[in-house]
């Protein structure tokens, strides 16, 4: 309960500073998909609700109301698992940490700890905010170095349409992410990068497909970094209660920059296990996958694909 109160306090004070417009969002479409928005529940305190301070705990009360909104938001969308590499179009509320172990085409190894993941929260019926941590990177064998990478600080999700399994099992969501050039010299692009993304998914019984198309746009040094088009597609199947095998295709095309005209394609088979109940409302999720390049390797002018293979480990605690 202590961690819940702490998270409640953070959201409480954060929302007090937010514009009331931020609590809105696009209405949900599809039969039955919008019903949870009509829940009869007290308005969250940051929307002006009042309570008797002598009989209630403001932080605990805020936490419960916020959780009601999050539960209703998740109930009005598909109940799939978030894939290993593809960012899910679903709204999710969890703390996540990923680890990458990459084998480079030049013989080097790059270990990335945390993978730029972090806290994901659902503040409204149609929005998610991802507050990520900067990754710590360690390069060995070739050009050895270690330090912090650039910080994928925040991503905002706006769910456009959705329906749960009983009403169509589909979703469409827009993202906008911002990465700050805070990394140490061996691991920084030295440029702010913004990434608009469109994501969608459709389920058929225990099988689902989730996909994203994003365009990372560097605000500086575009002639070196390049603007790319990144497409990810995850094919996922749910077996029994806890098993989520998947197969992903991860494709990048560079429109300009040092890799102008080049492509890289990775295939990623993997398995995610969960949701294992930890306590009321909290579940543990773990998973692993092996990502490998299938495009020809080139080293001029820069290494493409960016690595040959990559072991991915993920750990998540949803709430």
C-alpha positions as CSV (number, residue, x, y, z in Angstrom):
1,X,0.0,0.0,0.0
2,X,2.9,2.3,0.6
3,X,3.9,2.3,-3.1
4,X,0.3,3.0,-4.1
5,X,0.2,6.0,-1.7
6,X,3.4,7.3,-3.2
7,X,2.2,6.9,-6.8
8,X,-1.1,8.5,-5.7
9,X,0.7,11.5,-4.3
10,X,2.8,11.9,-7.5
11,X,-0.3,11.8,-9.7
12,X,-2.3,14.0,-7.3
13,X,0.1,16.9,-7.4
14,X,0.8,16.4,-11.1
15,X,-2.8,16.6,-12.0
16,X,-3.3,19.7,-9.8
17,X,-1.0,21.5,-12.2
18,X,-2.7,20.2,-15.4
19,X,-5.2,22.0,-17.4
20,X,-8.8,20.6,-17.1
21,X,-8.7,20.0,-20.8
22,X,-6.1,17.3,-20.3
23,X,-8.7,15.2,-18.5
24,X,-10.7,14.9,-21.7
25,X,-10.0,12.8,-24.8
26,X,-11.6,11.4,-27.9
27,X,-14.8,9.5,-27.4
28,X,-14.6,5.8,-27.9
29,X,-16.4,4.2,-30.9
30,X,-18.0,0.9,-31.4
31,X,-20.9,-0.8,-29.8
32,X,-20.4,-1.0,-26.0
33,X,-16.9,0.5,-26.2
34,X,-18.0,3.8,-24.7
35,X,-20.1,2.4,-21.9
36,X,-17.3,2.5,-19.2
37,X,-17.1,6.3,-19.7
38,X,-20.5,6.7,-18.1
39,X,-19.4,5.1,-14.8
40,X,-21.2,6.5,-11.8
41,X,-18.3,7.5,-9.6
42,X,-17.1,10.6,-7.8
43,X,-15.1,13.0,-9.9
44,X,-11.4,12.9,-9.2
45,X,-10.3,15.6,-6.8
46,X,-8.2,17.4,-9.5
47,X,-11.5,18.0,-11.3
48,X,-13.0,19.8,-8.3
49,X,-14.6,17.1,-6.2
50,X,-14.7,17.9,-2.5
51,X,-14.6,15.6,0.6
52,X,-14.7,15.8,4.3
53,X,-11.0,15.9,5.5
54,X,-12.0,14.6,8.8
55,X,-13.4,11.3,7.4
56,X,-11.3,10.6,4.3
57,X,-7.6,10.2,3.3
58,X,-7.1,12.6,0.4
59,X,-4.2,10.6,-1.2
60,X,-5.9,7.3,-0.7
61,X,-9.1,8.6,-2.0
62,X,-7.4,10.0,-5.1
63,X,-5.6,6.7,-5.7
64,X,-8.9,4.8,-5.6
65,X,-10.6,7.2,-8.0
66,X,-7.6,7.2,-10.4
67,X,-7.6,3.3,-10.3
68,X,-11.3,3.3,-11.2
69,X,-10.6,5.4,-14.3
70,X,-7.7,3.1,-15.2
71,X,-9.8,0.0,-14.8
72,X,-12.6,1.4,-16.9
73,X,-10.1,2.5,-19.6
74,X,-8.6,-1.0,-19.8
75,X,-12.1,-2.6,-19.8
76,X,-13.0,-0.7,-22.9
77,X,-10.1,-2.1,-25.0
78,X,-8.6,-5.5,-26.0
79,X,-6.9,-7.5,-23.2
80,X,-3.8,-8.5,-25.2
81,X,-0.2,-8.6,-23.9
82,X,2.3,-5.9,-24.7
83,X,4.8,-7.4,-27.2
84,X,8.6,-7.4,-26.6
85,X,9.7,-4.8,-29.2
86,X,6.4,-3.4,-30.7
87,X,4.8,-0.7,-28.6
88,X,1.2,-1.8,-27.9
89,X,-1.6,0.5,-29.0
90,X,-3.4,-0.5,-25.8
91,X,-3.3,1.8,-22.7
92,X,-1.3,0.2,-20.0
93,X,-0.4,1.0,-16.4
94,X,2.8,-0.6,-15.2
95,X,6.4,-0.2,-14.3
96,X,8.6,-1.8,-17.0
97,X,12.3,-2.6,-17.3
98,X,13.9,-4.2,-20.4
99,X,17.5,-5.5,-20.9
100,X,19.1,-5.8,-24.4
101,X,22.2,-7.8,-25.2
102,X,23.3,-7.0,-28.7
103,X,25.9,-8.6,-30.9
104,X,27.3,-6.0,-33.3
105,X,28.3,-6.7,-36.9
106,X,31.9,-5.4,-36.2
107,X,32.5,-7.9,-33.5
108,X,31.5,-5.7,-30.6
109,X,28.9,-6.3,-27.9
110,X,26.5,-3.7,-26.5
111,X,24.5,-4.3,-23.3
112,X,21.6,-1.9,-22.7
113,X,20.2,-1.9,-19.2
114,X,16.6,-0.8,-18.7
115,X,16.1,-0.2,-22.4
116,X,14.6,3.3,-21.9
117,X,11.5,2.0,-20.2
118,X,9.9,3.1,-17.0
119,X,6.6,4.2,-15.5
120,X,3.3,4.0,-17.5
121,X,0.1,5.5,-16.2
122,X,-3.4,6.1,-17.4
123,X,-4.6,9.5,-16.2
124,X,-7.8,9.6,-18.3
125,X,-10.1,7.3,-20.1
126,X,-8.3,7.7,-23.4
127,X,-4.7,8.7,-22.5
128,X,-1.5,7.1,-21.3
129,X,1.7,8.8,-20.2
130,X,5.0,7.0,-20.3
131,X,7.7,8.5,-18.1
132,X,10.8,6.6,-19.1
133,X,14.3,6.2,-17.6
134,X,17.5,6.8,-19.5
135,X,19.2,3.6,-20.5
136,X,22.7,2.6,-19.2
137,X,24.9,1.2,-22.0
138,X,28.0,-0.9,-21.9
139,X,30.1,-1.6,-25.1
140,X,32.7,-4.3,-25.0
141,X,35.2,-6.0,-27.4
142,X,35.4,-3.1,-29.9
143,X,35.7,0.6,-28.9
144,X,35.0,-0.2,-25.3
145,X,32.9,2.4,-23.4
146,X,30.1,2.6,-20.9
147,X,27.7,5.4,-19.8
148,X,24.2,6.7,-20.0
149,X,22.4,6.8,-23.4
150,X,20.0,9.5,-24.6
151,X,16.8,9.8,-22.6
152,X,13.5,8.8,-24.2
153,X,11.9,11.1,-21.6
154,X,8.2,11.0,-22.3
155,X,5.6,9.5,-24.7
156,X,1.9,10.4,-24.8
157,X,-0.7,8.0,-26.1
158,X,-4.1,9.2,-27.3
159,X,-6.5,6.3,-27.9
160,X,-8.7,7.1,-30.9
161,X,-11.1,4.1,-31.1
162,X,-11.3,0.8,-29.3
163,X,-13.5,-2.1,-28.4
164,X,-13.0,-5.0,-26.0
165,X,-13.2,-8.6,-27.0
166,X,-17.0,-8.8,-26.6
167,X,-17.5,-5.8,-29.0
168,X,-15.0,-6.3,-31.8
169,X,-11.5,-6.6,-30.2
170,X,-9.8,-3.7,-32.0
171,X,-7.9,-0.5,-31.3
172,X,-6.3,2.5,-33.0
173,X,-4.0,4.9,-31.0
174,X,-1.7,7.8,-31.8
175,X,1.6,8.4,-29.9
176,X,4.0,11.3,-29.6
177,X,7.4,10.7,-28.1
178,X,10.3,13.0,-27.1
179,X,13.9,12.0,-26.7
180,X,16.4,14.3,-25.0
181,X,20.2,14.3,-25.9
182,X,21.4,13.7,-22.4
183,X,23.6,10.7,-23.1
184,X,27.4,10.6,-22.6
185,X,29.6,11.2,-25.6
186,X,29.9,7.5,-26.9
187,X,26.1,7.0,-26.8
188,X,24.4,10.3,-27.7
189,X,23.0,11.5,-31.0
190,X,23.5,15.1,-29.7
191,X,20.0,16.0,-30.9
192,X,16.5,16.1,-29.7
193,X,14.3,13.6,-31.5
194,X,10.5,13.6,-31.7
195,X,8.6,10.6,-32.9
196,X,4.9,10.7,-34.0
197,X,3.5,7.2,-34.3
198,X,0.2,5.6,-35.4
199,X,-0.6,2.2,-33.9
200,X,-3.4,-0.3,-34.4
201,X,-4.4,-3.8,-33.5
202,X,-7.1,-6.4,-34.2
203,X,-7.9,-9.7,-32.4
204,X,-9.6,-12.9,-33.5
205,X,-10.2,-15.1,-30.5
206,X,-6.9,-16.0,-28.9
207,X,-4.9,-14.5,-31.8
208,X,-4.1,-10.9,-32.3
209,X,-1.9,-8.6,-34.5
210,X,-0.5,-5.3,-33.1
211,X,1.4,-2.9,-35.4
212,X,3.0,0.6,-35.3
213,X,4.4,3.0,-37.9
214,X,6.6,5.8,-36.5
215,X,8.8,8.5,-37.9
216,X,11.7,9.5,-35.5
217,X,12.6,13.1,-36.6
218,X,15.9,14.5,-35.4
219,X,15.7,18.3,-34.8
220,X,19.5,18.6,-35.4
221,X,22.2,16.7,-37.3
222,X,19.6,15.2,-39.7
223,X,22.3,14.8,-42.4
224,X,24.1,12.4,-40.0
225,X,21.3,10.7,-38.0
226,X,18.7,10.7,-40.8
227,X,14.9,10.6,-40.7
228,X,13.6,7.0,-40.7
229,X,10.3,5.2,-41.0
230,X,10.1,2.4,-38.4
231,X,7.4,-0.3,-38.8
232,X,6.8,-3.0,-36.2
233,X,4.3,-5.9,-36.5
234,X,3.7,-8.4,-33.7
235,X,1.7,-11.7,-34.2
236,X,0.6,-13.0,-30.8
237,X,-1.3,-16.0,-29.6
238,X,-2.7,-16.7,-26.1
239,X,-2.3,-20.3,-24.8
240,X,-3.9,-21.4,-21.5
241,X,-3.8,-18.7,-18.9
242,X,-0.2,-17.5,-18.8
243,X,1.5,-18.2,-22.1
244,X,1.8,-15.5,-24.9
245,X,4.1,-16.7,-27.7
246,X,4.8,-14.1,-30.4
247,X,6.6,-13.4,-33.6
248,X,7.6,-9.9,-34.6
249,X,8.9,-8.2,-37.8
250,X,10.8,-5.0,-37.1
251,X,11.6,-2.9,-40.2
252,X,13.4,0.4,-40.6
253,X,14.0,2.5,-43.7
254,X,16.2,5.6,-43.7
255,X,15.0,8.4,-46.0
256,X,18.2,10.5,-45.5
257,X,21.3,10.8,-43.3
258,X,24.4,8.5,-43.4
259,X,22.1,5.5,-43.9
260,X,20.1,7.2,-46.7
261,X,18.3,4.6,-48.8
262,X,19.3,1.7,-46.5
263,X,16.9,-0.8,-44.8
264,X,17.2,-3.1,-41.8
265,X,14.8,-6.0,-41.0
266,X,14.8,-7.9,-37.7
267,X,12.7,-11.0,-36.9
268,X,11.9,-11.5,-33.2
269,X,10.4,-14.8,-31.9
270,X,9.6,-14.6,-28.2
271,X,7.5,-15.7,-25.2
272,X,5.9,-13.6,-22.6
273,X,4.5,-15.2,-19.3
274,X,1.9,-13.5,-17.2
275,X,-0.2,-12.1,-15.7
276,X,0.9,-13.6,-12.3
277,X,-1.0,-12.1,-9.4
278,X,1.2,-10.3,-6.9
279,X,-1.5,-8.6,-4.8
280,X,-4.9,-7.1,-5.4
281,X,-4.7,-5.2,-8.7
282,X,-1.0,-5.9,-9.3
283,X,0.4,-8.5,-11.7
284,X,3.9,-9.7,-12.6
285,X,4.9,-10.2,-16.3
286,X,8.2,-11.6,-17.6
287,X,9.4,-12.4,-21.1
288,X,12.3,-13.1,-23.4
289,X,13.0,-13.1,-27.1
290,X,15.8,-13.4,-29.7
291,X,16.0,-10.7,-32.4
292,X,18.1,-11.3,-35.5
293,X,18.8,-9.4,-38.7
294,X,17.8,-10.8,-42.1
295,X,19.1,-7.9,-44.3
296,X,22.6,-8.0,-45.8
297,X,25.3,-6.4,-43.6
298,X,27.1,-3.3,-44.8
299,X,29.8,-1.3,-42.9
300,X,30.0,1.8,-45.2
301,X,29.5,4.6,-44.4
302,X,28.1,3.2,-41.1
303,X,27.2,-0.2,-39.8
304,X,23.8,-1.4,-41.2
305,X,21.9,-3.2,-39.7
306,X,22.7,-1.5,-36.4
307,X,23.4,-5.0,-34.9
308,X,23.3,-8.6,-35.9
309,X,21.4,-10.1,-33.1
310,X,19.9,-9.2,-29.7
311,X,18.6,-11.0,-26.7
312,X,15.6,-9.2,-25.1
313,X,14.5,-9.7,-21.5
314,X,11.5,-7.8,-20.1
315,X,10.1,-7.5,-16.6
316,X,6.8,-5.6,-15.8
317,X,4.7,-5.0,-12.8
318,X,1.2,-3.8,-13.8
319,X,-1.2,-2.1,-11.4
